[in-house]
Amino acid sequence: MKTSAAEAQFGREARLQAPPGVRVENLTVRFGQKTAVADADLTVKSGQILAMVGPSGCGKSTLLASINGITDLVPGVVISGQRLVGNRPIDTMSSGILRRRVGMLFQKPNPFPMSIIENLEFPLREHGVRGRGQRREQARDALAQVGLWGEVKDRLKDPALTLSGGQQQRLCLARALVLEPDVLLLDEPCSALDPIASAKVEACIDSLRGGYTVVIVTHNLAQARRIADEMVVFWVEHDVGRIIEAGPTERLFTAPVHPTTRAYCKGLAG
Amino acid sequence: MVKTVSSNSDGLVSLVLWGLFSLVTVVSLWMLGDILLLGLDHLSLDFVIGEPADAGRNGGIAPLIVSTLLVLAVCMAVVIPVGLATALAITEFLAPEGRWQATLLRSLDLLSAVPSIVFGLFGYAFFAIQLGLGFSILSGGLALACMALPLFVRITASALAMVPHSYRQAADALAISRVSWCARILLPQSSSGIAAATILSIGRSLAETAVLIFTAGYVMRMPDSLMDSGRTLAVHIYDLSMNVSGGDPAAGATSLVLVVILVVLNLITRKVLPDRTF
């Protein structure tokens, strides 16, 4: 995906300032007859971590993946409402720019079937980083940022799939970070990992606070409470996913307004 | 009690499976043994490098080996690029499980079930007459390509569809271009399936007679160019055993050469397209 020089600079300039916030207004996503999520409003402040929680099938992942336009690729999808990254509607950005500014991490680690280093250099080449030396440097920085450099620096040419699950997930995070995004979307990034690997990934995510605006879907309420500044609770009402409550994480746990939130956060429902 | 029953039926199932396995192996070995018995005495270096004489009863098969490889080269030079492009178009550019994709896949199934003689007649009418290519190695290779394409596309398309969805998700999220996605991930990940498609197409093409009698002809001379008529090994075997009395030993020896060529091409294909999934 070729990007113009002015726009390619965007990420780096923005790095010096605070990252842009994310806003979703009145978003409804339908797949054919089925409405996955309806009338969702969401605000993530610059540099904060927002957790989306709720039972399976209530539209969290759908909403998450619509922030970088991945949901738009599903055949037969109908999306209405506004999605803004830093006050700019995402429909006004090319998919190359959008995905570069908004990185994503999936539930199951999905490194490309290439070497460790190529997993980072391939996207960089795709986004027009020409110099080999520069690619190496950015790849190294990204690996260091997720605490993987020390573990893999002597085996950069090894297939990425020889890494352990937790290392693969951190490599995927590095692959997203190497493009210098402003926003990161994390779709249950720890749910396929063992507790130790999960803790390492969680520590990485925690370290992103301030530098990136982060939206994370999680089923682990304790995790949400540990890392998220704000939280939104999803629920299924009449077969349609909706946000039933949003606010600062601590308040949702200590003084929830919605009775379902109260039950869910106490582990009585969901 | 229950355990005994299940282990008894397990035993029965494996007995049946082993029986079927042995049956297939025995039949293959029998066929190989038969042509060895028939042709081994006739096979020699002179047979492989010599010119045929006496309608093929004596002499060698060098021109036929050359014709066979030329016809195959023309055929695969069309099948591999066109087939890959078609398979990519079907799996990558048409809506998954959409009407077009389903229709195309179904027509490919139909086409691969069409008897090869129909492709022979089509090739004769279209390439030999309409396009004026006459009885030639070029006509033969092109007609053969029409026959092999549906099979190649069908197998390749299923191989492409087997590439894990998670790679595509990752590529989408990183805005990887479609060309890079195909070149760096999709095709390398499907290489063993593409190899299987190539090997099966080569096998079918080498074994084909009906298509070639109508298009490449059966001249036994060494071809000077692709516009010359040329007899392939399979056509030669057919002719020797059906039309030439006393041709059986030569037919057996020719079959052995054909089997060797098939095995060698098989190994080369596996070498060029190794299984790259790891």
Interface residues (C-beta under 8 A of the other chain):
Chain A: M1 N68 I70 L73 P75 S95 G96 L98 R99 R100 G103 M104 F106 K108 N110 P111 F112 P113 M114 F122 P123 E126 H127 P159 L161 C172 R175 A176 L179
Chain B: A95 P96 G98 P164 S166 Y167 Q169 A170 A171 D172 A173 L174 A175 I176 S177 S180 R184 I185 P188 Q189 R276 T277 F278
